[in-house]
Amino acid sequence: MATPSEKCQAFRALHQSGCFVIPNPWNVGTARYLQGLGFKALATTSSGYAHAQGFADGELTRHQVLAHFRDIAEAADVPVNADFENGFADDPAEMAENVRLCVETGVAGLSIEDFTGNEADPLYDFDLAVTRVRAAREAIDTAGGGVTFTARTEGFIHKRPDLDETVRRLKAFADAGADCLYAPGIRTREQIEAVVKSVAPKPVNLLIASAGLTVQEIAAMGVRRISVGGTLARVAMHAFLNAAREIAEHGAFDSFTGVISNAELNAFFDDDRKRRQTP
């Protein structure tokens, strides 16, 4: 199994050219299955993990989230990017200390967003947001190991869909030391291409949460990394809820038709365990 340092190197290499999909598991089982499908890197999802634990997104503690990162990083043979939300602190120095703790979990990358946690005033002041990016960059560099740093601006998913402001922030974040830039919620070709152009040659992560664009089409716009956030987790939750409601409301089990068998899952995880134990 690769060391954390080797995973960091591999993750950085993925961002150098081309376009790759970084799907988002929410537990060890989904992480191992996704890497078994051949994905070269994985990313945690704050919403997927929170919902699985019975919390709304953003309600988990720093301790819970860091423990989750460590579990996924240790379980995965491929690099893992940590969705570290806003770093669990407003103050840049406190956030930087939390970033140091995040690096220690063994992740190969981490993201910090400019969402304040307050929907009435969702984005940190521009200067503070940039200062926070610089502080995160310094913390990562001081920790060593080459963790890839993604800086996010959250306006499009928190009722501030201003493309000009999004571009202004991402350019400033790039100048402040972010390795990869991310504006979740942008969807149109115009928005995507504007973001890619604004921070080039640095790579851009694009969130895909609905049907539409293909990997080939996204790659043609210059995007380097595609994530799905909590959508895979919601797909699983959606199937679970529909099946449970069918039983509760209609006394029927039709939704069980065609699901993967226990034997198939046992075979996959048994083979996976044996492979990991092989020197």
BARO-851770 format. One record per residue (C-alpha): x negated, y negated, z negated. Coordinates in steps of 0.02 Angstrom, whole numbers, padded with zeros to 5 digits, always signed. Example, Ala and Ser with C-alpha at 12.3 -4.5 7.8 and 13.67 -1.06 7.14 Angstrom:
<atoms>
-00615+00225-00390-00684+00053-00357
</atoms>
This chain:
<atoms>
+00000+00000+00000-00062-00174+00043-00128-00287-00095-00046-00456-00129-00192-00542-00043-00173-00432+00112+00014-00468+00115-00022-00654+00108-00140-00639+00255-00015-00537+00354+00124-00661+00317+00020-00808+00376-00023-00715+00535+00161-00689+00575+00185-00878+00579+00046-00909+00705+00141-00864+00864+00301-00786+00928+00461-00768+00827+00505-00642+00691+00659-00601+00588+00638-00602+00399+00796-00520+00328+00851-00546+00149+00871-00396+00032+00948-00421-00139+00880-00268-00231+00744-00136-00216+00850-00015-00117+00895-00140+00018+00714-00201+00024+00648-00027+00057+00782+00011+00186+00747-00150+00281+00560-00118+00288+00602+00060+00343+00690-00016+00494+00525-00097+00544+00544-00277+00486+00372-00352+00459+00421-00464+00312+00565-00491+00191+00638-00637+00094+00737-00641-00066+00908-00724-00070+00961-00826-00220+01147-00805-00183+01138-00620-00142+01046-00578-00302+01152-00694-00410+01315-00620-00346+01252-00443-00374+01217-00491-00555+01388-00570-00578+01335-00752-00568+01367-00895-00448+01219-00949-00343+01106-01064-00445+01160-00998-00616+01020-00873-00648+00877-00920-00762+00698-00943-00709+00652-00785-00806+00783-00681-00714+00729-00746-00544+00543-00720-00573+00574-00542-00633+00675-00510-00475+00534-00577-00365+00411-00462-00451+00525-00310-00427+00547-00343-00241+00364-00387-00210+00306-00228-00298+00434-00120-00206+00395-00186-00032+00248-00135+00074+00272-00292+00180+00256-00476+00132+00398-00552+00031+00450-00734+00033+00531-00799-00128+00685-00910-00122+00632-01014-00272+00776-01137-00256+00722-01309-00323+00583-01234-00428+00692-01237-00584+00638-01414-00629+00665-01591-00569+00498-01658-00632+00357-01622-00508+00235-01566-00643+00359-01445-00722+00408-01380-00551+00224-01354-00508+00199-01248-00664+00348-01142-00612+00273-01123-00439+00115-01055-00521+00221-00926-00611+00306-00882-00448+00139-00852-00361+00092-00733-00501+00238-00618-00458+00146-00557-00304+00252-00640-00169+00168-00689-00005+00272-00846+00019+00391-00959-00074+00512-01099-00032+00557-01256-00128+00712-01357-00085+00761-01539-00112+00934-01497-00183+00959-01576-00354+01094-01456-00410+01220-01599-00417+01344-01594-00271+01390-01777-00303+01210-01829-00271+01135-01675-00189+00965-01730-00125+00817-01791-00224+00765-01969-00183+00651-01965-00031+00492-02015-00123+00524-01892-00264+00561-01753-00140+00394-01784-00053+00302-01792-00219+00377-01625-00267+00313-01548-00105+00138-01614-00139+00146-01544-00316+00200-01374-00254+00060-01375-00125-00069-01415-00257-00004-01279-00373-00014-01149-00235-00189-01202-00185-00248-01199-00366-00177-01025-00391-00268-00962-00237-00222-00811-00132-00151-00899+00018+00036-00898-00020+00134-00978+00123+00234-01130+00068+00402-01171+00147+00482-01339+00111+00671-01354+00133+00791-01499+00152+00969-01456+00106+01076-01595+00177+01167-01490+00306+01230-01366+00177+01272-01496+00045+01383-01617+00142+01243-01730+00203+01228-01673+00385+01116-01815+00444+00995-01754+00577+00887-01910+00572+00865-01897+00383+00833-01711+00398+00695-01741+00525+00622-01883+00420+00611-01771+00268+00540-01621+00361+00405-01726+00443+00357-01798+00274+00357-01624+00197+00244-01562+00336+00124-01707+00306+00129-01670+00119+00063-01494+00147+00207-01377+00185+00157-01230+00295+00333-01197+00360+00487-01308+00371+00669-01262+00346+00835-01353+00361+00972-01226+00322+01137-01268+00405+01076-01335+00572+01164-01239+00711+01167-01325+00879+01031-01318+01010+01008-01506+00993+00981-01493+00805+00865-01343+00815+00757-01413+00954+00745-01583+00868+00684-01503+00707+00559-01390+00796+00489-01537+00897+00478-01652+00746+00359-01541+00647+00265-01453+00787+00147-01362+00785+00201-01308+00611+00326-01164+00611+00512-01182+00576+00626-01059+00488+00805-01051+00554+00949-00985+00450+01075-00878+00546+01235-00844+00450+01359-00808+00590+01370-00727+00761+01311-00826+00912+01129-00852+00956+01015-00703+00989+00835-00685+00933+00779-00710+01113+00877-00873+01128+00812-00937+00962+00633-00895+01007+00652-00991+01170+00689-01148+01067+00522-01132+00979+00580-01062+00812+00451-00949+00731+00550-00871+00588+00733-00819+00572+00813-00779+00404+00991-00730+00361+01002-00794+00182+01139-00710+00082+01235-00651+00235+01181-00468+00229+01230-00466+00045+01398-00542+00090+01423-00412+00226+01402-00277+00093+01514-00369-00031+01645-00396+00104+01654-00210+00143+01662-00169-00043+01801-00293-00076+01904-00235+00072+01890-00053+00018+01930-00093-00164+02080-00199-00116+02146-00062-00003+02142+00059-00149+02216-00064-00274+02352-00134-00161+02397+00012-00047+02333+00168-00132+02238+00213+00027+02058+00260+00065+02052+00231+00253+01904+00113+00236+01795+00259+00181+01800+00328+00359+01632+00329+00446+01525+00266+00303+01347+00328+00284+01338+00490+00186+01257+00518+00018+01146+00649+00101+01081+00523+00229+01037+00396+00095+00957+00531-00013+00851+00587+00134+00793+00411+00174+00745+00366-00004+00666+00536-00037+00557+00518+00119+00517+00339+00072+00463+00391-00103+00351+00530-00035+00273+00413+00091+00232+00287-00045+00153+00419-00153+00039+00481-00014-00139+00416-00036
</atoms>
